Every structure is written in structure tokens, then in C-alpha cells.
Amino acid sequence: MNTASTGGASPRSSEVALRERVKELTCLYGIAQLASQPGGSLEAVLQSIADLLPRAWQYPEIAAASIAFDGRSLASGRRAPAVASQRAGVTVGGQPRGSVEVRYCEARPELDEGPFLKEERSLIDAVARQVALIIERRQAEEEQARLQEQLRHAERLATIGQLAAGVAHEFNEPLSSILGFAQLAAKTADLPEPVRQDLSKIVSAALHAREVIKQLMIFARQTPPAETQVDLNDLVENSLGFLESRCARAGIRVVRRPAPGLPEITADAAQLSQVLINLVVNAIQAMPDGGTLTVETAARPGQVELTVSDTGVGMSKAIQEKIFLPFFTTKDVNQGTGLGLAVVHGIVTAHRGSIRVESAPGQGSRFEVRLPTSPSGAEERD
């Protein structure tokens, strides 16, 4: 059906042209309504747009539509093979991201563009632009939400850090008294054995509490790094020596992959050793039935890298988003304080570095720590 005529438009062709124009405007209005609706996934919105499109073309009864975006395809209409198709690209931020396509599943007379009208070319181009705007707007909203969550996370950490510092200072003095008097009482001659055992338990509990307070102080950055020149390969070797027997008892094979010629870094060796030990202990706890622990080092431009990988239970995305929060733990009561990874994050940040995690349930976890080789060097972004 061609709307062009040699002697002016007939009443019939004008009626058809008006009907086609009404369908086009109805389609664009429907897309605008879908775009303005709050909530709903991007995929659901694009699927609804694909459902709208066939009705806006001249032969809706044989039409099918699809929207391709980042490797995904959302289709609507007939599933028969296409006889003819009309397509428009979707460009977001100057980059091609997909396409909008309308297909006819049966042959129809040749018109302006195959069996399609020139108005339909304008329409599919307009639809592609609208789809690009919707995608761009959704991406901007997601980025804004991500930044807001990062800000809230930073504010929570700052508040918890202040609280942790106060708690640590308040507990230090009475805890030192408990530990000192318990150790003094244990030196008393002729103590009954049950009393001696009880005092030993008091000392052990006080030492554990003191270690928790020490971690709180590090997390709150009340203990500044005592920086020296550190060889990361030597630090890994020395630190793993304390844990190899524990790994052997747990049926865990330890694999070392030190990078040759690794440059020294300016850092607090004791704190970095705590980072490695905390990551290794975390990996051991993630492999209750044994597995493989891999510790690697590598050199990057202006940085050194420490990676701790395990073949354990892994983590979901939801858990990965919380693991560096203080007191968050998935372990049973009395099996963890929820401070280990928070302390790791605090130490790495204090050393102007970064830590990243890759994990999936049942596929193990990989923690990657990057530290600058220069004392004033900041983390280089990829």
C-alpha cells in the first residue's frame, strides 16, 4: 500500500495514511508511558516496547519485533521465519549497543522500502532513539544509586570506626587489669588444679579480647603504620610458615607462586603480615573439606600485587558486598568476630592500596591486594 499517487491523494489513501499515522503516534506514546513508569527492570521495559511494535506497522497480523541489547534479544509477535525485515541501530554514548527490528513473516507487495512504508522507516529510527535514551537513563540511575551506596558505606565505616576506637580505649585499661591479676594469681604456690585451670582460661580469654581490641584499633586507624622497606615475597614465606601445619591438618594443599625480582615496598611489615594471615585463615575456614590454597605475588607498574585464592565454598554477590563491614560474619557464634576482613580492608587502605574479591558459590574465592611501591603512590586505576 503506497500512499503516493500521481494525481493527488484519494479519499481512500488519505484515510489509510491517517490510520497509519495514528498507529505510529500511539506506538510512540506507549513507549513514552513505559519509559516514565518507576521501577521495573530494563529488560521488562524493552520487552514491553517489543510487544508494542507489531501493531504500529502496516501488516500487524504477520509482523514480529525484537530488540537486541548487549547480546540479549527480546522478541514479540510471530515466530515464523522472516521474509522481509526493517532494522535500526541503537547507539548509546556514541557506541553501538544493539538494534530494533520489525519483520514480516509473509510476503507483501513492494512499497517504499521493500514491503515497508517510508513512514515506518522514520518510526523505527525514532523507536531506536527512544530505546537508546531509556537505556542511557537507566544506566545513569544505576550509577547514581551505586555512588549513593558507596557514600552511605563510607559514612557507616567512619561512624563505626569512631565507635570502635572509643570502645577499644575504654576496654583496654580494665582488660589489662584482668590479665595482669590473673597472671599474678596463677603464680601463687599450692594452687588447687581446678583453680589453676580456671585462671588459665581467664588469661586465654583476656589475650583473645586484647587481640580483638588490637584489631579494632587497626580498623579505626588508631595504630599508624610503622613503615619500613618490605620484601613481599619474604613476608609471604615467613607468614605462611605459621599456618602450614594448620593447613596440613585441614587437608589443604598450599601453593606458592612468588614473582621473581619483586620490588620492595614501603609498608608496615607486621600489619601486612596480619593482612595475609587473615586472608589465609578466611580461606582455610572456607574449605572445611580440604582443597587448595594459592598465594601469589606479581609486579605491576608502580604496584605490587598479593593474591590469595581458595577452592572453597565461595560467596554470593550479596555476601561479597558486606564482607568488609565490621562485625559482619557468616560463621557460627564463637567461630569469628566479623573483624578479620574489616581489618584487612583498613590496613590496605591505610597503605594507600586496594583490595578486590572475585567469588561465586561453589567456585572458591580470590582476594587481590594491590599496594603502591612508592610511599606517596596512590592506587592506579585500570
C-alpha positions in Angstrom: 0.0 0.0 0.0 1.8 3.1 -1.3 0.4 6.4 0.0 1.9 8.3 -3.1 -0.4 9.0 -6.1 0.1 10.7 -9.4 -3.0 12.9 -9.3 -3.3 13.9 -5.6 -4.3 11.8 -2.7 -7.6 10.0 -3.0 -10.0 9.9 0.0 -9.1 6.2 0.4 -5.3 6.8 0.5 -5.7 9.8 2.9 -7.8 7.6 5.2 -5.1 4.9 5.2 -2.3 7.4 5.7 -4.2 8.9 8.7 -4.7 5.4 10.2 -1.0 4.6 9.8 -0.1 8.0 11.4 -2.5 7.3 14.4 -0.8 3.9 14.9 2.7 5.5 14.8 1.7 8.1 17.4 0.0 5.5 19.6 3.2 3.5 19.5 5.4 6.4 20.5 3.0 7.5 23.2 3.0 3.9 24.6 6.8 3.9 24.6 6.9 7.3 26.5 4.5 5.9 29.1 6.7 2.8 29.6 9.8 4.9 29.9 8.1 7.2 32.6 6.9 4.3 34.8 9.0 4.0 38.0 10.6 0.7 39.0 10.7 -2.4 36.8 13.8 -3.8 35.2 15.3 -2.5 31.9 14.7 -5.9 30.3 11.0 -5.7 31.2 10.6 -2.2 29.7 12.3 -3.3 26.5 10.2 -6.4 26.3 7.0 -4.2 26.6 8.3 -2.0 23.8 8.9 -5.0 21.6 5.3 -6.1 22.3 4.0 -2.7 21.1 5.8 -2.5 17.8 4.0 -5.0 15.5 0.7 -3.1 16.0 2.3 0.1 14.6 3.2 -1.5 11.3 1.0 -1.8 8.2 0.5 -5.6 8.5 0.4 -6.3 12.2 -1.1 -9.8 11.7 2.2 -11.0 10.1 4.6 -8.8 11.9 7.2 -9.6 14.6 9.5 -7.4 16.5 12.7 -7.7 18.5 15.1 -5.5 20.5 18.7 -6.6 20.8 20.8 -5.1 23.6 24.2 -6.2 24.8 23.9 -9.7 23.5 20.3 -10.2 24.7 17.3 -10.4 22.4 13.7 -9.6 23.4 11.2 -10.7 20.8 7.5 -10.4 20.3 5.0 -11.4 17.7 5.0 -14.4 15.3 7.9 -16.8 15.5 7.9 -17.8 11.8 10.9 -17.1 9.6 11.2 -13.6 8.3 10.5 -12.8 4.7 11.5 -9.1 5.0 12.8 -7.0 7.8 13.4 -3.4 8.8 16.2 -2.6 11.3 17.6 0.5 13.1 20.7 0.6 15.3 20.6 1.5 19.0 23.5 3.8 19.9 24.3 4.8 23.5 27.0 7.3 24.3 28.3 7.1 20.7 28.7 3.3 21.0 26.5 0.8 19.1 24.7 -1.3 21.7 22.1 -3.2 19.8 19.2 -2.8 17.4 15.4 -2.6 16.9 14.0 -4.9 14.2 10.5 -5.4 12.7 9.9 -8.5 10.5 7.2 -9.7 8.2 6.7 -13.4 8.1 4.8 -13.5 4.8 5.4 -11.7 1.5 3.6 -8.4 0.8 3.8 -6.0 -2.2 6.9 -3.9 -2.7 6.4 -0.3 -1.3 8.9 2.4 -0.3 11.4 0.1 1.5 10.6 -3.4 0.4 7.1 -4.1 1.8 7.6 -1.2 4.3 6.4 2.4 4.1 8.8 5.4 4.3 6.9 6.5 7.4 7.8 3.2 9.0 11.5 3.8 8.4 11.1 7.1 10.3 9.2 5.3 13.1 11.7 2.6 13.6 14.5 5.1 13.7 12.5 7.1 16.3 11.9 3.9 18.4 15.6 3.1 18.3 16.4 6.6 19.6 13.9 6.2 22.4 15.3 2.9 23.3 18.8 4.4 23.5 17.5 7.2 25.7 15.8 4.7 28.0 19.0 2.6 28.3 21.1 5.7 28.9 18.7 7.0 31.6 18.6 3.6 33.4 22.4 3.4 33.4 22.6 6.9 34.8 20.1 6.0 37.6 22.1 2.8 38.4 25.4 4.7 38.6 23.8 7.3 40.8 22.4 4.5 43.1 25.8 2.9 43.2 27.6 6.1 44.2 25.0 6.8 46.8 25.5 3.4 48.3 29.3 3.9 48.3 28.7 7.2 50.2 26.5 5.5 52.7 29.0 2.7 53.1 31.8 5.2 53.7 29.7 7.1 56.3 28.9 3.8 58.1 32.6 2.9 58.2 33.5 6.3 59.6 30.9 6.1 62.3 31.8 2.5 63.2 35.5 3.5 63.2 34.8 6.2 65.8 32.8 3.9 67.9 35.4 1.1 67.6 38.1 3.5 68.7 36.1 4.6 71.8 35.2 1.0 72.7 38.8 -0.1 72.4 40.2 2.7 74.6 37.5 2.1 77.3 38.2 -1.7 77.4 42.0 -1.5 77.3 42.5 -0.5 80.9 40.1 -3.0 82.7 41.3 -5.7 80.4 44.9 -5.1 81.3 44.0 -5.3 84.9 42.1 -8.6 84.5 45.0 -10.1 82.5 47.7 -8.9 85.0 45.9 -10.0 88.1 45.0 -13.4 86.6 48.7 -14.0 85.6 49.8 -12.9 89.1 47.3 -15.2 90.8 48.5 -18.1 88.6 52.0 -17.7 90.2 50.6 -18.4 93.7 52.1 -21.6 95.2 50.0 -24.6 96.1 47.0 -23.6 94.0 44.4 -26.3 93.5 44.5 -27.7 90.0 40.9 -26.6 89.1 41.7 -23.0 90.2 44.9 -23.1 88.1 42.9 -24.3 85.1 40.3 -21.6 85.6 43.0 -18.9 85.8 44.5 -20.3 82.6 41.1 -19.9 80.9 40.8 -16.3 82.2 44.3 -15.5 80.8 43.4 -17.1 77.4 40.1 -15.2 77.2 41.8 -11.9 78.1 44.5 -12.4 75.5 41.8 -13.1 72.9 39.9 -10.0 73.9 43.1 -8.0 73.7 43.7 -9.2 70.1 40.1 -8.2 69.2 40.8 -4.7 70.7 44.1 -4.6 68.7 42.1 -5.3 65.5 39.5 -2.7 66.4 42.4 -0.1 66.9 43.8 -1.0 63.4 40.4 -0.8 61.8 39.8 2.6 63.4 43.3 3.6 62.3 44.3 4.4 65.8 47.5 2.4 65.2 49.5 4.2 62.4 51.7 2.0 60.1 55.4 1.7 61.2 56.8 1.9 57.7 60.0 0.1 56.6 61.2 -1.4 53.3 59.4 -4.7 52.9 60.1 -7.6 50.5 56.6 -9.1 49.9 57.9 -12.5 48.9 59.9 -12.8 52.2 56.8 -11.7 54.1 54.7 -14.3 52.4 57.2 -17.1 53.1 57.5 -16.1 56.8 53.8 -15.6 57.4 52.8 -18.9 55.7 55.2 -20.8 58.0 52.9 -20.1 60.9 49.9 -21.6 59.1 51.2 -24.6 57.1 50.7 -27.1 59.9 47.1 -25.9 60.3 46.6 -26.3 56.5 48.0 -29.8 56.6 45.7 -30.8 59.4 42.7 -29.4 57.4 43.7 -31.3 54.2 44.6 -28.2 52.4 47.5 -28.0 49.8 49.4 -24.8 49.9 50.7 -23.5 46.5 53.2 -20.6 46.4 53.8 -18.6 43.3 56.2 -15.7 44.1 57.1 -13.3 41.3 60.9 -13.1 40.7 62.5 -9.7 41.1 59.6 -8.2 43.0 60.4 -4.6 44.1 60.3 -3.7 47.7 57.6 -1.5 49.1 57.4 0.9 52.0 55.0 -0.6 54.5 54.3 -1.9 58.0 55.5 -5.5 57.8 53.6 -6.6 60.9 50.3 -5.2 59.5 50.8 -6.7 56.1 51.6 -10.0 57.7 48.3 -9.7 59.5 46.6 -9.0 56.1 48.0 -12.2 54.7 47.2 -14.3 57.8 43.6 -13.0 58.0 43.1 -13.8 54.3 44.6 -17.3 54.7 42.6 -18.1 57.8 39.5 -16.9 55.9 40.4 -19.3 53.1 41.0 -22.2 55.5 37.6 -21.7 57.0 36.0 -21.6 53.5 37.5 -25.1 52.8 36.1 -27.4 55.6 36.6 -30.5 53.4 40.1 -29.5 52.3 41.2 -28.0 49.0 44.0 -25.9 47.5 45.2 -22.5 48.8 47.2 -20.5 46.3 49.3 -17.4 47.4 50.8 -15.4 44.5 52.7 -12.2 44.1 53.1 -10.1 41.0 54.6 -6.8 39.9 52.6 -4.1 38.1 53.6 -0.6 37.0 54.0 1.3 40.3 52.5 -1.5 42.3 52.9 -5.0 43.8 50.1 -7.5 44.0 49.3 -10.1 46.5 46.6 -12.7 45.7 45.1 -15.3 48.0 42.9 -17.9 46.2 41.0 -20.9 47.6 38.8 -23.7 46.2 36.3 -23.4 49.0 32.5 -22.8 49.2 32.6 -19.3 47.6 30.3 -16.4 48.2 27.2 -14.9 46.6 27.2 -11.3 45.3 25.1 -10.2 48.3 27.7 -11.5 50.8 30.6 -10.0 48.8 29.0 -6.6 49.2 29.1 -6.9 53.0 32.3 -8.9 53.8 34.4 -5.8 54.6 31.8 -4.4 57.0 32.9 -4.7 60.7 31.2 -7.4 62.7 29.6 -9.0 59.6 30.2 -12.7 59.5 28.7 -15.9 58.1 30.4 -18.1 60.7 28.8 -19.7 63.7 28.9 -18.0 67.1 32.3 -18.2 68.7 34.0 -19.0 65.4 34.6 -15.4 64.2 34.3 -11.8 65.3 33.5 -10.4 61.9 36.5 -8.2 62.1 39.1 -10.1 60.1 38.3 -8.8 56.6 37.3 -5.3 58.0 40.8 -5.1 59.5 42.3 -6.3 56.2 40.4 -3.5 54.4 41.5 -0.9 56.9 45.2 -1.9 56.7 45.2 -2.0 52.9 43.5 1.4 52.7 45.9 2.9 55.3 48.8 1.7 53.0 47.1 3.6 50.0 46.2 0.3 48.4 43.1 -1.5 47.3 41.6 -4.9 47.7 39.2 -6.7 45.4 37.4 -10.0 45.6 36.1 -12.4 43.0 33.9 -15.3 44.1 30.9 -17.4 43.3 29.1 -20.1 45.3 30.8 -23.4 45.0 33.7 -22.0 43.0 36.0 -20.6 45.6 37.2 -17.1 46.2 40.1 -14.9 45.1 41.3 -11.8 47.1 43.6 -9.5 45.3 45.5 -6.8 47.2 47.4 -4.1 45.4 49.9 -1.8 47.1 52.0 1.1 45.7 55.7 0.7 45.5 56.2 4.5 46.2 55.5 5.8 49.8 53.3 8.5 48.3 51.9 6.4 45.4 48.2 6.1 45.1 46.4 3.1 43.7 46.4 3.2 39.9 43.0 2.6 38.4 42.6 0.2 35.5 
